[in-house]
Amino acid sequence: MKRTAIIGNAPEFDGSAYDLDAYDHIVRFNNTAGLGTRAGGRTDELLLVSRGGQPAEWLADPGFVERRAVRDATQITLVFPPSTKSEDECHAHGLIGRLTPLGKIIGWIDAETEARARAALIGHGGNPKAALSSGYLYTFRLLEAGSASAPHVFGFGFEGWDGHAWAAERAWFEASHDAGRLVLHPLNRREG
């Protein structure tokens, strides 16, 4: 049975207590905090936010495609599908253009899945207008697809940018853990 590790970007996460690289499929997000040090060294699938300022910065960086996680991942999943609506601030087409020559499998999370994930988060007290975090949206999609074994979730701090509904996301992850759908590991913190 394939074992999946979903590794978040909480800056204080210390994954040294776990053998993260022993998992069959390792998923990381965006700038992959701790990669190569305290959070293991492998990346099989990289999720990249494809709207807003962060992807614009990546596209302006000539060294973006040389980043370890980009180089190592066999699959790259964009958090949002390509869009031509100006209000979406979508950079999916640019990312696809930069990543396709690398021979990666490139996909994205579709709008229908995003809508179902938003409804589930509202059910846990989330603001209907809150942005969904990459980690939540990916994990929701994975569980909805009926993962063969419960994925293990590491390095999620449920705090950061105030546009996300962190309390609702934490409640969803905890409920999914309690139901045996995923294993939510406590946030081991680095020593100061």
N, C-alpha and C positions, 0 to 999 in steps of 0.2 A: 504494500500500500504506500503510495507516494506521500511523503511528509513535507508539508509546506511551512516555511518560516516567513512571516510578514514582519519586516523590521522597520520600525518608525524612526523618526528623526529627533526624538527628544534629546536636547543637547547634553543632558545630565545622564543619559543611559550608559550603563556599564554592562556590556554583554559578556564580560570575561568569565562569568560564572556558568555560561552555557557554551556548548559546542555548536555554535550557530552554523558553521560551515558543513556540519554533518547532515543537514537537512537535504532532501532531494531537490527541492525547488525553493530558491531564496528570492524574495521580492523586496525591493527597496524603492524609495521615493525621492524624487527631485534631486536635491543636493547631497543626499546620502551621508548624513552626519555620522561620523565614527567609522566609516568604511576603511578597512585596512588596519584598524587599531582595535579599539574596544568593542566593536560591533561586528567582528568577523571580516572575512576578506572576499567572499564570493557574492556575485550578483547574477542571477539567471534571468530575472525580469525586472525591468526598470519602469516605474510609472512616472510620467512627466506631466505636470500641469500644462495645459496648452492655451490658457487664456490669461491675459493680464501682463503685468510688468516682468515677472520672472522669466517666462519664455522669451520675451523680447531681449532680456539681458543675455540669455543663452545664445540666441541667434546673432547677437552682436559680438560674441566672444569667439575668435577664430580657433581657440583651443578647446571649445566645448566637446567636439567629437573625440578628443583625445583623453577626456576624463575617464578614470578607471571604470566606473560603473557603466558608462556609455559603451566603452570599448568591450567590456566583458559580457554584458547582457546579450543573450541570444534573442530575447523578445523585448520590445519596447511598446508600452501601452500608454496612449495619451488619455488623460483624464476626461477630456471632452472631445466630441467628434468635430471634424472640420466644419466651419461655419463661415458664411460670407456676410453675416450681419455685423455692421460696424459696432454696435453696442456690445457685442460679445468679446471684443478685443482678442479675437482668435488668431493664434499663431501656429495652428496645426499644420497648415500647408507648408509654412517655412520649415517647421521641424521635420516634417516628412521629407521635404527636399534635402535637408542636411543629413538625415539618417538613412535614407534609402540606399545611397551608394555603399553603406557599410555592410549591406547584406543581412540586416536584421529583419525579424518578423515584426511588423508594425501594425498595431490595431488601436482601437479606442473603445471607450465605454459609451454606449449609445444613449440617446436622450430618453428613451423609454425606461431604461434601467435607472437613470438618474432620477426620473420622476417617481418611480417606485421607492427608491432609496430615500428620497425627500419625504414621502408619505410615511415611511417607517420611522424616520427621525422625528417628524411632527408627533407621532404616537408616543414618543418618549419625551415630549415637552419642547422640542426644537422649534425655533422661530421659522415660519414658512419661507422667509426671505433670506435666511442664513445661507452662506456658501457651504457646500459639503466639502469636508476635507478629503484629500486624495486617499488617505488610509481608510477612512470610513467607506467611501464610495467603492473602492476596490474590494474591500472585505465583504461588503454587502453583495456585490456581484458574484464573488466567489461562493459565498454561502447559498445564494439563490440558484446558482448552477448545480448545486448538490455535490460539493467536494466529497471525494471518497473518504477522506479522514479529516478530522477537525484540524484546521490550520492553527499553528502556534503564533501568537501575536506578542511581539517584544518591542520595547522602546517607544510606547505610546504614552505621552505625558498629558494629553487632553488639555493643553493650554497653548497659548500663542496668539496669533492674529485674532483680533476680536470680532472678525466677520464670520467666524465659525461658531456653531452651537455646541461648544465643548461639553457642557454638562449633559446634554441630550445624547451626544455621541458616546460619552462614557457610560451612560445608562444603557444604551443599546449594546455596547460591547459586553458590559457586565451581565445583561440579560441573556445574551448569546452564549456567554461562558457558562452561566448557571444552567442553561438548557443543554449543555454539552455539544454545542455546535462549533465552538472554537475554544482554544485554551489561551486565556489572557494572563500573561506572565506579569508579575509585579514589576514596577520600574526600579530596577537595581540602579542606585545612584553612585556616580563616581565620588570618590573621596576628594574633598576640596583642594 
